[in-house]
Amino acid sequence: MRRLILAPRWLQFFIVVLLLFGVFFRFVNLDRKVYSPGEIDTLLRISGYTSTQVKQQLFNGRVIDKQAFAKFQSLNPEKKLGDTIKSLAIDNPRHPPLYYLLVRFWVQFFGDSITTIRSLSAVISLSVFPCAYWLCRELFKVPLSLPGIAIALLAISPIQIIYAQEAQEYILWEVTILLSSAALLRVLRLESTQLKEESYILNWGIYTFTLVLSLYTFLLSGFVAITHLCYVIAIAKFRWNQIFQRFLISSLLGFFIFSPWILVILANQSSVLFSTEAKIQTLSFPNSIVYWLIQTNHIFIDVNFNWLKPLSLIVVTPIFFALVGYALYCLWRTNHEKTWLFITSLISIPTIPLLVSFRQLDIIPYYLGVQIAVAYLLAIQLYNGSISRQKTWQTILAVLIIVGLFSDTLYSQSYTWWSKFSGNNHLEIANIINQAPRPLLISSDAGNNSISILTLSSLVEQNVLFLLVQGNNIPKFSKNYSNIFLLNPSDTLRKRIEKKYQMNISIIYHGEYSSLWKLSK
């Protein structure tokens, strides 16, 4: 570890350059991507409206234009801060309010364009670098080389760039995970020194504060808290001692401060269990395993080519898993138990439960643990062994940098990505509708259609009209429209329209999440 203290000048230079590249890719083309369902939900929370209010005001059987959607996707003077909290509590209590309050304050000062809203996540993502540096210092007790490599990998990691440009709370959650973890390791380290009682209270108070921030950012912070609990129990050798007692008091205080939102969740259990977002993001167990394998690749490379996915699983995934496995092995062989135990706990404990009931984009602790472990492996291999061995690992580092930057470049120039889910389908559907003269789009509020319509309203041209109904009510429209489309119609609604208007309805686009049908005489 002594040789990890100072990095050579060439490595210091590369770390700075990669950091600059990482900052650039976090802010470039923020307005280029289509909305994801989660971002549409963020816009709705900013407006202060609930999904019920959206359906009441839009899905009323009247022909409207895209301007009717504006107040549900921007800051509304009629709605206050309390309406944002209320809409979350009623519609989506699985998302605590901290990020949504921050973004509402942000748009009040800087405007509510999508560039401005996404820029908040990009700004927050810059905090990842000092927080990761602090955590690595607490883990490895080295000031520059290893934390520098970890920061460089985080800077250009494709999955990190995606989070940094998403108008959702994931990047803020990542920052709070790093903060709470570093704060815990710091207070445990200081417990071994002779401190005054006031110092203990302050240090544990800092940990409590960071834990509360994490809980109010994302519900799955509870798994991170369980990780910290298991770690403290392990280093305490399963004994009830002063450290464990203080940790327990600090954690219970954190959950007590979070208890008001726990009550909100309990009062709205149906919203948590049956929300549209939960239906979209839940995977079967085999698919969750495949997703986990693919996401491990995305830590290092992400080119988003569908035809490459089978090849990626067969060829690329074993390579990266071998790299991660060897990194964890070296971590175990060359470090104190407190170090490797924390990283392996961060990787495994929050991840394993999600493989049974899996939600996409929720394995950030896994990403962080893997990237820190790989950074440690690279740091020790760049200095140890023969010259040829060092050059081999320099080549591996260069390859990771090249594929990372290549992935970031592709992402920055793309209009959509795998992380946008149904937004990918909406972009193609909007292109079809925009090319048609005098189009009318008909849809109902069934399933996920309200989110789909809000997404499409931001993609279509001004001349596109909408006719939205509730349930399977038959819409009333004139046959004079040149092109009449149906979005995600139920079989019942489709047959009722065919029967009443004596028109044929045929599918013209079928995607993973959405379908578009066209009426013809």
Secondary structure, 3 states (H helix, E strand, C coil): CHHHCCCCHHHHHHHHHHHHHHHHHHHCCCCCCCCCHHHHHHHHHHHCCCHHHHHHHHCCCCEEEHHHHHHHCCCCCCCCHHHHHHHHHHHCCCCCCHHHHHHHHHHHHHCCCHHHHHHHHHHHHCCHHHHHHHHHHHHHCCCCHHHHHHHHHHHHCHHHHHHHCCCCCHHHHHHHHHHHHHHHHHHHHHCCCCCCHHHHHHHHHHHHHHHHHHHCCCCCHHHHHHHHHHHHHHHCCCCCCHHHHHHHHHHHHHHHHHHHHHHHHHHCHHHHHHCHHHHHHEECHHHHHHHHHHHHHHCCCCCCCHHHHHHHHHHHHHHHHHHHHHHHHHHHHHCCHHHHHHHHHHHHCCCHHHHHCEECCCCHHHHHHHHHHHHHHHHHHCCCCCHHHHHHHHHHHHHHHHHHHHHHHHHHHCCCCHHHCCHHHHHHHHHHHHCCCCEEEEEECCCCHHHHHHHHHCCCCCCCEEEEECCCCCCCCCCCCCEEEEECCCHHHHHHHHHHHCCEEEEEEECCCCEEEEEEC
